[in-house]
């Protein structure tokens, strides 16, 4: 099953290559296609993230109010989630959906020369590149740096930096970010650099393009949700009657006429 899935990924890349005539562009196109297919799910993720931002002030109040009672914090947090109909796990699904693609693409690119040779449709010894900007998509930054030196490895290093930065950018778009979350994300970004250093450049290209599209979709969704909230608030303001406070003056006693 796993090998069949890898073959399926290769045939899709090959199909895009048939009219783009570039392996890197084929990976970019398959990434765009996949992001379009999972957009209904990622849209729910963006909405969930936006809801989390709105709930963050209340959650911070709970942490402050019940600082020494972890169980009470959890109970009150779950109450807020229930009232807002918010599911904190809904944001994990797009990441889980991408992982099989990511892993299959990793092994396909590792063995891409073999897949190309096996298909029998291309010249033997063909090096898959991205418009000669990335000379070989099957090589990792580590391999290029070790065998070719610093200068040829620069574009590969850039792919790694973007790969690690894909963890930070969505968080920086969140106004209510916490210090602890920033530290955890920073550690995760360093871990991503370690992974990306040994990953094929084609995998890094896939992830970078996917992250760029995701950031654009998240920004557009956030603006749309903010606009909807603004319109809803304006409608409530128009419906709510204006309360006018009337302050009655104290009656002054009239002076009596002298007879």
N, C-alpha and C positions, 0 to 999 in steps of 0.2 A: 504493500500500500504506500509506504513512504517513498520508495523508488518511483512508483507510478506518479505520485504527487510531484516529485522533482522533475520527471519527464514532462508533466503538464506545464510546469513553470517554464521549462526550457522551450517548449513548443510555442507558448504565448510570446516569449521574448523573441524567438525566431520569426514569428509572424510579424511583429512590429519591425524587426530588422529588415524584413523583405521589402518594405517600402520606405523606411527611413535610412537604410544602408549605413547604420551606425549602431553598434551594440550599446553604447552609453545612452543614446537617444531612445533605444528600445526599452531600456530599464526605466528611463524617465516617463515614457508613455504608459508602461505597465503600472507604474506608481500612480499616475494621474487616474488611470482607469480604476484602480483599486480604491483610491480615496473617494471617487464618485460613487462606487458601489456601496461603501460603508458609511456614506454621509448621513443617511437616516439615523444610524446608530450614534455617530459622532455628534450629531446635532443634539441628541439627548444628553450626551456627555457635557457639551458646552452649556446647556441649560442647567445641568446639575452643578457645574462649576460656578455659574452665575448665582444660583440659589445659595450655594455655600458661602459666597462672598457676602450676600445679604444677611445670612444668619450669623456670620462671624462675630459681630458686636455682642449679640445675645450669648453666644458660646463663651466669649471672653468674660462676660459678667458672671456666668456660672462658675468658671474657673476661679474667679476672684472671690465670689461669695462662699463657695464650698472648697476652699483651697486645701483643707486638711481631710476632706472626705471624698475619696476617689469614687466610691460606690454611688454616692449621691450625685456626683458630677455626671456619671454615666447615665443614671436614671433621668436627670433633668435634661441632658443632651438628647436622649432618645425621645423624650416628650416633645421637644422642639422639632426634631426630625419628623415625628408623627404628625404634628399639627401642620407642618409645612409640606407634608407628603413628599419628603426628601429621602432618597436612597443613596447613602454614601458609597455603595459598591457599584453604582451604575456607570461611574466613570472608568471602570477597569475593563469593560468589555471591548472597546476599540483596541486597546493594547493587547488583549488576549487574542483577538482576531488577527492582528498583524504578526504575532510571534511565529505561527507556522509558516507564513510567507517569508518572514525574515530568515528563519532557519533553513528552509528549502532553498532560498536564493543563495544563502551562504554556501551550501554544498554544491549547488549547480555551478556557481562561479568558481569554486575551487576546482571543479572538474570540467569547466566549460570547454577547454580544448578537446577533451575526450567526447563530450556531447556533440561538438561541432564535427569532429572526425566521424563519429558514429552515424550522424545524419547523412553524410555523404553529399551534401548540397554545396559545400564550400571548399575553397582551396585549402589543402592541408597546410598546417603551420600558421593559419590565420590568427593574428593577435587581436583580441577584442579590446577596442579602445573607445574613448569618448572624444571624437573629433580631434584626436592627437593631443588634446589638452591633458587628459589622463591617458598615458601611453599604453597601460595594460591594466584592465579592470580586474584581472584575476590575482594581481599581486597586492600584498598588504603594504602599508607604509613602512613597516619594520623591514620587510624584504627589500624594498626599493632603497631605503636609507642604508642598509647593510651592504648591498651589492653595487649601488650606483652613486651613492654619496648624498650630500645635503641638498644641492640645488635641484636635482630631479625629484627629490622627495618632498619639496615644498608644497606642491599641489595636493599631495597625499596627506600631508600634515594638516592642510587647510580643511580637507574633508573630515579629518578626525576632530578638529576644533569645532566644526559645525555640528558634528555628531554629538559631542559632549554638550554644546550650547543648546541643543534641542531640549534638554532637561530644564534649563534655566529660564528660557524666554517665556514659556507659558506661566511660570510662577511670577516673573517680574511684571506680567500684565495684571496680576492680582493686587489690588490696592491694600487688602487686609492680610498681607503675608506676615507670618510670625518669624521671629529670629530662629527658633528651633527648626522650622520648616526650611528656612534658607540654608542652615548648616547641613541638614540632611540632604538637601538637593545638591549642595556643593560637593559633598562627599560622593554622591551618586554620579555627578558629572566627572569627577576624577576616576571613578570606577569605569565609566563609559570610555574615557581616554585609554585606559588600560585595555579594554576589550577592542576598541577601534584600531589600536596600534597593530593588532595582529589579524584584523578582518580584511577580506578582499575589498578593493576600492569600489567595486560594483555594489557591494552591500552598503557601504558608506554612502554612495551616491543615492541609492534607493531611500535610505533612512533620512538623509538630508533633504531630499526633495519632498518626501512625505511630511516631514516636520514643518517645512516652509509652507506647504499647502495647509497643514493643520493650523498653523499660527494665523494665516490669513482667514481661514474659516472661523476660528475662534474670535478674532477681532470683529469680523462682520456680524457674527451671531450676538456678541456682547452689545454692539451698538444697536442692533435690532431690538434686543430685549430691554435695553435701557429706554429706547424710544417708546416701546409698548408700556412700560411702567410710567413714563412721563404722561402719556396720553390717558392712562387709567387714572392717575392722580388728578389730572385736569378735569376729567369727567366727574369724579367724586366731588371736586371743589365746586363745579357748576351746579350739581344737584343739591348739595348741602345748603340749607337756608342760612342766610347770614344772620347771626344773632346781634341784635342791637341792644346795648345796655342803656337803659334810661335812668338817669340819676335825678331823683326828685329833690328839688330845693326845699329847705325847711321854710315853712310859712312864717313870715314875720308878723308879729301882732301889730294890728293897726292902732295908731295912736288915737285915743278917745278925745272927742271934741269936748272942750270945756264949756259948761253951760254958762 
